[in-house]
Amino acid sequence: MNKSISGFSKLSKSKKIDWIVSTYLSNSDVAKNTIKQYFNTDKKLQRLHDEFIENTISNYYLPLGVAPNFLINGYTYAVPMAIEESSVVAAASKAAKFWMDRGGFKATVISTTKIGQVHFMYNGSFDNLKLFFNSIKSELIENAKPITKNMEKRGGGIIDIELRDKTESIDGYYQLHATFETLDAMGANFINSCLEQFAKTFKAKAENTLSSPIEIVMSILSNYVPDCLVRAEVSCNVEDLTEDNIDAEAFARRFVQAVNIAEVEPHRAVTHNKGIMNGIDAVVLATGNDFRAIEAGVHAYASKDGQYRSLTHAKVENGIFNFWMEVPLALGTVGGLTSLHPLVKIALEILGKPKATELMQIVAVAGLAQNFAALRSLTTTGIQEGHMKMHLMNILNQFDANNQEKEAIVNHFKTHAVTHSAVVEAINELRTK
Ligand code: MEV
């Protein structure tokens, strides 16, 4: 059977579904129903979602949860989180409550600069290129004024453009390396438009001035933003870490050991940082930001010294437990999905309509809290106890358990270890009674 098609994007939504279902799915009636079950009955809302991307056939839901009691810089937030992993919101809420009782989180924005580059090739004299660049730098900025004037009115814009010689890596390779302040916007469109304008001016002027030609390869922002950095931290007396019969000193020692291991051992560091991203991505997604950009930038930052390491750090000094993280987060609270997606608007309102810098602090704290929760479980009870308790509902749903069955089984597993087979056994037993 021919499984390729031309002109798919031009088909109506229902024709697209017909084609997908008849070409790829075995039970086409059931499949079509499932796809349609996720349509929104509000036609206007459905059209909004249809038009976010091309070739939309349905909506893909994620749960939107809220982790309350996050005390950050003296202000209490309920943090919206969009995520499918059972234990993440529960863990965030637990860590938030734990630190609320110990003075809360502190967060500080260290810097807010974003980067974009025009990559180009040139095989003439570097001195001539440098002279040429210096002579037209102000014109590069001036010609981008139609793009930058509104941003400048608000206090942002182009900070600087540098010429960078990259010929040690690739023959003839140079960059215009530009820095930007985009305020409350994530700024991808703004930066890319500026860069494309720089490239146009640069190439046109070079043609009349330089004897060797400039070949523009591409103009694009960088998602590596080590100078768009936020710090989140917590601290308390070691003895105040006591909870649930945990020996505070032993806990602090083991916690610091666990962080130290993630600082030196890449296999552990990746999982450690994955746990941090559970918190970060969930808030980034709920607030309509680009989680792929954040992921790429954060992991690059985790390997900034040439080895992939833990993003968080911990120490005990003079009887004080300190736990902190610095992380690059280029986030926006205006533009993009933030003004389009109704649930994103609600999420931002729950957070008090934050500026981008405030959102950076909240997101960093969510990551730190998530890591605290994971390490607390890992170094005490082990992770599976909590995970499997949360996963219990997923298993029950797989077996279409009704409310009565759920109640009985959740009760049973309050005092028994949750494993997949134990849950299946309990369901079978209940159903044969
Ligand atoms: C699971 O999603 C995240 C953890 O593996 C993180 C960690 O190991 O630190 C629990």
Residues whose N, C-alpha, C, O or C-beta is under 5 A from the ligand:
A	BS01	MEV	T271 H272 G275 A374
